[in-house]
Amino acid sequence: MASRDTYHHGDLKATILAQAASLVAERGAEGVSLRELARAAGVSHAAPAHHFTDRRGLFTALATEGFGMLAHALKGARPDFLDAALAYVGFALDHPGHYEVMFDKSLYDAADPELVAAERAAGAELAAGVGTLDDPRAKEDPQAAALAAWSLVHGFSLLWLNKAIDDGSDPMATVHRVAGMLFGT
């Protein structure tokens, strides 16, 4: 986290979002307050409210940023499904604070236009990866195939992040193995 010594009137919004993501990963969303984030950045307690209004605004911005980052990661994995699956799980494991907030709609304004656009972009990128599957059933019902793929990578990510899978394996090797088994890649 930034301290009074490290924040020098740069991009306060980005600083607060990075600190919020870090705190959410460390202790969960309920353990984050704008006042605490302001104190850590060395600014007045009112300064974060200028960018986010309140906690809901903070989490809306964090989820928007997260979906944008996920879309970027998935776009970089084109055009292969397996690469998209690995990119999705890699994003979740590398950005657990964002990931937790992105999938808890009680924390943010799900109707926010920027959030909706970022969420759709991420969904479109995941669907593009699924579109590369050779399975005739996936070609026949691309929506079901996309839901199945999302369920796989999202479920695996949550299981791993919540330490429900504790077998000492490499998560990316496990995703590779499981996705190949289920989707014949």
C-alpha positions as CSV (number, residue, x, y, z in Angstrom):
1,M,0.0,0.0,0.0
2,A,1.1,3.5,-0.6
3,S,2.0,5.6,2.4
4,R,2.4,9.3,3.0
5,D,5.9,9.0,1.7
6,T,4.9,7.3,-1.5
7,Y,1.9,9.2,-2.8
8,H,3.0,12.4,-4.4
9,H,-0.2,13.9,-6.1
10,G,-0.1,11.5,-9.0
11,D,-3.2,9.6,-10.0
12,L,-5.1,9.3,-6.8
13,K,-7.9,7.3,-8.3
14,A,-5.5,4.6,-9.6
15,T,-3.7,4.6,-6.2
16,I,-6.9,4.1,-4.3
17,L,-8.1,1.4,-6.7
18,A,-4.8,-0.5,-6.3
19,Q,-4.9,-0.2,-2.6
20,A,-8.5,-1.3,-2.5
21,A,-7.7,-4.4,-4.6
22,S,-4.9,-5.3,-2.3
23,L,-7.0,-4.9,0.8
24,V,-9.9,-6.9,-0.7
25,A,-7.5,-9.7,-1.6
26,E,-6.0,-9.6,1.9
27,R,-9.2,-9.4,4.1
28,G,-12.3,-9.2,1.9
29,A,-14.4,-6.4,0.7
30,E,-16.1,-5.9,4.0
31,G,-12.7,-4.9,5.4
32,V,-12.2,-1.8,3.1
33,S,-13.2,1.7,3.9
34,L,-12.7,5.0,2.0
35,R,-11.3,6.6,5.1
36,E,-8.7,3.8,5.5
37,L,-7.7,4.1,1.9
38,A,-7.3,7.9,2.2
39,R,-5.2,7.5,5.3
40,A,-2.9,5.0,3.5
41,A,-2.6,7.4,0.5
42,G,-1.8,10.3,2.8
43,V,-4.7,12.4,1.7
44,S,-7.8,13.8,3.5
45,H,-10.6,11.4,4.2
46,A,-12.8,13.4,1.7
47,A,-10.3,13.0,-1.2
48,P,-11.4,9.5,-2.3
49,A,-15.0,10.5,-2.2
50,H,-14.2,13.0,-4.9
51,H,-13.5,10.1,-7.3
52,F,-15.8,7.5,-6.0
53,T,-18.6,9.2,-3.9
54,D,-18.9,6.2,-1.5
55,R,-17.9,2.5,-1.1
56,R,-20.4,1.4,-3.7
57,G,-18.8,3.8,-6.2
58,L,-15.3,2.5,-5.2
59,F,-16.4,-1.1,-5.8
60,T,-18.1,-0.1,-9.1
61,A,-14.8,1.4,-10.3
62,L,-12.8,-1.6,-9.1
63,A,-15.2,-4.1,-10.8
64,T,-15.1,-2.0,-14.0
65,E,-11.3,-1.9,-13.9
66,G,-11.3,-5.7,-13.3
67,F,-13.6,-6.6,-16.2
68,G,-11.5,-4.3,-18.5
69,M,-8.3,-6.1,-17.3
70,L,-9.9,-9.5,-17.8
71,A,-11.1,-8.6,-21.4
72,H,-7.5,-7.5,-22.2
73,A,-6.1,-10.7,-20.8
74,L,-8.6,-12.8,-22.8
75,K,-8.0,-10.7,-26.0
76,G,-4.3,-11.5,-25.7
77,A,-5.1,-15.2,-25.5
78,R,-6.8,-15.3,-28.9
79,P,-7.8,-17.3,-30.8
80,D,-7.5,-20.6,-28.8
81,F,-10.0,-21.8,-26.2
82,L,-7.3,-23.4,-24.0
83,D,-5.3,-20.2,-24.0
84,A,-8.4,-18.2,-23.1
85,A,-9.1,-20.6,-20.2
86,L,-5.6,-20.2,-18.9
87,A,-5.8,-16.4,-19.3
88,Y,-9.0,-16.3,-17.3
89,V,-7.7,-18.4,-14.4
90,G,-4.4,-16.5,-14.5
91,F,-6.2,-13.2,-14.2
92,A,-8.3,-14.5,-11.3
93,L,-5.2,-15.8,-9.4
94,D,-3.1,-12.7,-10.2
95,H,-5.9,-10.2,-9.3
96,P,-7.9,-11.8,-6.4
97,G,-9.1,-8.5,-5.1
98,H,-10.6,-7.4,-8.4
99,Y,-12.0,-10.9,-9.0
100,E,-13.8,-11.0,-5.6
101,V,-15.5,-7.7,-6.2
102,M,-16.3,-8.4,-9.9
103,F,-18.6,-11.3,-9.0
104,D,-20.3,-9.9,-6.0
105,K,-23.0,-7.6,-7.5
106,S,-24.2,-6.6,-4.0
107,L,-21.0,-4.4,-3.7
108,Y,-21.5,-2.3,-6.8
109,D,-23.9,-0.5,-9.2
110,A,-24.4,-3.2,-11.8
111,A,-26.3,-0.8,-14.1
112,D,-23.3,1.6,-14.4
113,P,-22.7,2.1,-18.1
114,E,-18.9,1.8,-18.0
115,L,-19.2,-1.4,-15.9
116,V,-21.8,-2.9,-18.2
117,A,-19.5,-2.2,-21.2
118,A,-16.4,-3.7,-19.5
119,E,-18.4,-6.8,-18.4
120,R,-19.8,-7.3,-22.0
121,A,-16.3,-6.9,-23.4
122,A,-14.9,-9.6,-21.1
123,G,-17.9,-11.9,-21.9
124,A,-17.4,-11.4,-25.7
125,E,-13.7,-12.3,-25.4
126,L,-14.5,-15.4,-23.5
127,A,-17.1,-16.4,-26.1
128,A,-14.6,-15.8,-28.8
129,G,-12.3,-18.3,-27.2
130,V,-15.2,-20.8,-26.9
131,G,-15.9,-20.2,-30.6
132,T,-12.6,-21.9,-31.5
133,L,-13.8,-25.3,-30.1
134,D,-14.2,-28.0,-32.7
135,D,-16.9,-29.9,-30.7
136,P,-20.0,-30.0,-32.9
137,R,-22.2,-29.5,-29.8
138,A,-20.4,-26.3,-29.0
139,K,-20.9,-25.1,-32.6
140,E,-24.6,-26.1,-32.4
141,D,-25.2,-24.3,-29.1
142,P,-22.6,-21.6,-28.6
143,Q,-24.4,-20.0,-25.7
144,A,-24.4,-23.3,-23.7
145,A,-20.8,-23.9,-24.7
146,A,-19.9,-20.4,-23.4
147,L,-21.7,-21.0,-20.1
148,A,-20.0,-24.4,-19.7
149,A,-16.6,-22.8,-20.3
150,W,-17.2,-19.9,-18.0
151,S,-18.5,-22.3,-15.3
152,L,-15.3,-24.3,-15.6
153,V,-12.9,-21.4,-15.4
154,H,-14.9,-19.4,-12.9
155,G,-15.6,-22.4,-10.6
156,F,-12.0,-23.5,-10.8
157,S,-10.8,-20.0,-9.9
158,L,-13.0,-19.7,-6.9
159,L,-12.1,-23.2,-5.7
160,W,-8.4,-22.4,-6.0
161,L,-8.7,-18.9,-4.4
162,N,-10.7,-20.3,-1.5
163,K,-8.1,-23.1,-1.0
164,A,-10.7,-25.8,-1.6
165,I,-8.2,-27.4,-4.0
166,D,-5.1,-28.1,-1.9
167,D,-3.2,-30.9,-3.7
168,G,0.0,-29.0,-4.2
169,S,-0.4,-29.0,-8.0
170,D,0.3,-26.1,-10.3
171,P,-3.1,-24.4,-11.0
172,M,-2.3,-23.6,-14.6
173,A,-1.3,-27.2,-15.3
174,T,-4.5,-28.4,-13.6
175,V,-6.7,-26.0,-15.7
176,H,-4.9,-27.2,-18.8
177,R,-5.5,-30.8,-18.0
178,V,-9.2,-30.3,-16.9
179,A,-10.1,-28.0,-19.8
180,G,-8.6,-30.5,-22.3
181,M,-10.5,-33.4,-20.7
182,L,-13.9,-31.6,-20.8
183,F,-13.5,-29.7,-24.1
184,G,-11.3,-32.1,-26.0
185,T,-8.6,-29.4,-26.7
